[in-house]
Amino acid sequence: MHSTGVEAETAGRRELVAFLVDHLSYTSRKDTTMLELRYSALSDTGLVRPANQDTAHAGARVLAVADGFGASGAPASTAAVQALKSLDGEPLPGGSVLNLLEDAVQGAARAVQEAAPGKDDGTTLTAMVWTGSQLGLVHIGDSRAYLLRDGELFRITHDHTMVQSMIDEGRLTPEEAVVHPQRALLLKALTGGADPVVPDLRLCDALPGDRYLLCSDGLSTVVADEELRRLLGSAPAPDAAVRSLVEAAIDGGGPDNVSCVVADVVEADRGQRLG
């Protein structure tokens, strides 16, 4: 990447970095507070695509959305999520979760190469792993992760797309990006090619009352952020939230497969996991 590209990408991430510092780091919660997740996942083909190439998963430890593309997009997204589900078991120590995620992503990359050997086939991957007090986040592509905290909605991933890089460089406005002919062009993805991909990795501290959303672009490109905030804020539970979000995308024309995972952070004595 040229130096101007590095500078532009750095500038484009300043707002995200500021959010991470201000909103995902805290020291007020007592270590003795036991937290757990309530979660739900839903995926729909939409109204235009002939088949669903998305994969969405919500489990006790792993939350994931993958958006496949190309002729082998469906097996690619399935393979990527399946590789991460190996972490959906025993409690994980917070100090090592990013290393575990990085190793799991390398396994996902190998699995995608086997499932989708063509270099033009592959998948995005946005996933979180729950440690009991923190969420490790891994992100590749243009699926997204959001956090609803205290009524405010924050996007905590950065799209790996051509139009996002142009926005970062000041050559395109967000409004122009919506109708840009290259709006779906990915700069990073897990593909059948041999080139290694470096994912975005970070660790997010959790607070009781947090609500996380992971979604494919079939939701985020159809439903505006303000409407996402309203729907997430009004749904009483994750299963109701995913239904209302998918319904909103369908009502918006359903031009793509739409998948989402919603997870609530709750105090353990007040929560009950939903499968």
N, C-alpha and C positions, 0 to 999 in steps of 0.2 A: 504494500500500500504506500502511495506517495505521502510525503510529509503533510501536504495540505489535507489529504484524506484523514490522516491520523489526527490532525488538529480539529478537523470538523467532527470526527467521531467523538473526540474528547469533549468538545463543546456541547454536542448533542446529549451527552450523558450527565452533564452537570446537574440538571434538574433531578434526575433519577438518583444521583449520588447524594444530593441534598436531602431528598426524601429518606433515603436509607439511614442517613445520620440522624435526622430529626425524629423519624417515626418508628424505626425498627430497632433502636437501641434504647434501653431503659434499665433502671436499677431499682425501681420502686416495688416490684412484686416480690413477695417473700418466696424464698426457694421452696418452702414447704407446701405451697399451693399446688395441688395436683390438677393438671389439665388433661383434657382429651379432645378428640375430634368427633363431631357429627358430620356426616358426609353423604353425598348423593351424586350420581353421574347419569347423564342422558345424552344420547346421540340420535340424530335423525338425518335421513337422506336429503331432506328438503324437497322442493317442488320442481327442480330443473335437472339435477344430476341423475343419471340412470342407476347409479349404485353409490353406496356409502363407503368412502375410503378413509373416514375418520375412525379413530379408536379412542374411547374415553374409559378411564378406570378410576374408581374410588375404593380404597381399602383402608384397613386399620393404620397402615404406615405410609402407603404410596398413593398419591393423587397424580394423574397424568392425562394429558391430551396430546394426541399425535394426528396430524393432518397429512395423509398420503397424497402423492401426485404421480402422474405417469401411469403406464399400463399396469405396473405392479404396485400401485400406491396403497391398496388395501393390505396386502401381505406385509408391505414395508412398515406401515403404521402399527399393525398388530405385533410385528417382531420387535419394534422399538419399545413398546409398552411392556411386552412380555419380559424383555430383558430386565426392566426395572422392577418388575413384580417379585424378583428374588429378594428384594429388600423389604417386602411386605410381610415381615414375620416378627422376629424378636425385637424388643426395644433396642434402639441404637444410641450410642453415646454421642452427645452433641459435638464433641471435639473432633470426631473422626468422620462425621456424616458427609462432609464435602469430598473427602478422599474416597469414601465409598461411592458417592454419586459419580465422581469422575471415572472411577473404574467401571461402574455400571454403564455409563454412557459409551465407553469404549466397547463394552460388550454389546450394547445396542447397535453401535456402528457396524460391528462384525455381523450381527444378526441381519441387519438391513442389507448388507452387501450380499448375503446368501439368499435373502428373500426377494431382492430386487436387483438383479445383476446389471441391469442397464444403467448407464450413467445419467440418463434423464429421468429415472424413476427414483423415488425416495419419500422422505417424510420430514415434517417438522417434529419437534418434541419439546413440550413444556411440562415440567413435572416438579412435584414437591415431595419431600420425605419427612415425616413427622418423627421427632425424637422424644416427645413427651413434654418439651418446653420450647422447642424451636422447630422451624421448618427450613430444611435445605432445599434450595431452588436450583434447578438446571433448566437452561433455555437455549433452544436452537431453532431459528426460523421466525415465522410470523404469527404463530399461535401466541396467546397472551396470558399473563397472570395479573390479577387485580386484587387489591385489598380494600375492603370497606371497614373503616375504623372511625368510630364516633361520628357516623353519618357522612363522612367524606370518603370519596372513592379515589384511590391512587392506582395508577398502572405501574407495576414494579418490574416489568420487562421492557426491553428495547427491541423493536422489530428489526430483524436482519433482512431488510429489503432494499431494493434500489431506490424506491421513492423516499424511504426514511433517511437514507444517506443523503439524498438531495435536499430534504428538509433540514437535516443537520448542517449542511453546507450553505444554507440560505438561498438555494436555487429553486425552491419549491415551497409553497405554503401548504399547510394541512388540507385546506379546502381544495387546492389544485391536485393534491395527491389522490383524492378520492376518485377523480375521473381520469387520472393519468393512464395512458395505454400500457405502461410497464408496472402498474401498481402491484401485480402479483409476482413480479420477478424477485426471487430469493437470492440473497448473497451468501447465506449459510443454510445448510440442511444436511440431514443424514441421507446419503445417496449410495447407489451401487458402485460409484467410482471409488478409487483408491485414496483420494486426497483426504488427509486427516482434517477433522473439524474441531475447533476449540470452542466449547460451549461457554455460555455465561453461567457462573456459579456464584451463589451467595447464601449466607445464613441469615434467616429472619427470626428475631425474637417474637414470641407470641404473647398476646394479651387476651384475657377473657373478654368475649364479645366481638373479637375479630371475625370477619367473614371473608374467606378467600374465594376467588373465582378463577378457574382456568378455562380457557375457551379456544376453539378454532376460529379462524377468520370468517367463517360462515356466520358467526354471531357478531364479532366486533366490527365488521365492515357494513353490517346491516342495521344494527341497533346502536344509536349514539350513546356516548358515555353517560350523559345525564339520565337517559332512560335506563341504562344499566344500573346506575346508582339508585334510581327510584325503585326498580324491580327488586334489586337485592335488599334494599332497606325495608321493603314492605312485606316480603315473604316471611312467614313465621318459622320455616324450617328449610333445610337444604333441599329436600325432595320437592317442596312447593316452588322453591327458587329456580331449580333447573327446568321444571315444567314451564314456568312463566317466561323464562329466558328463551327457550326453544320456541315457544308459541309466538313470542315477539318477532323472532327471526322469520318464522313461517309467514306471519302476518305482513312482514316487510317484503315478501316475494319469494323467500326461501331459495335464493339463486345458487346456493352452495350447500354442501353438507354442513350441518351445525352440531357442534358438540360442546358440552360444558360440564364442569365439575364444580360443585360448591361445597365448601367445608367450613364449619363453625368451630371456633375454639371456645370450649366451655369448661367450667370447673367440674372436676370428675364426679363429685357427689350430686351434681345437678344435671349431668348429661347422660345420654344413652346413645350408643352408636347405632347408626342406621346402615344396613348393608346395601 
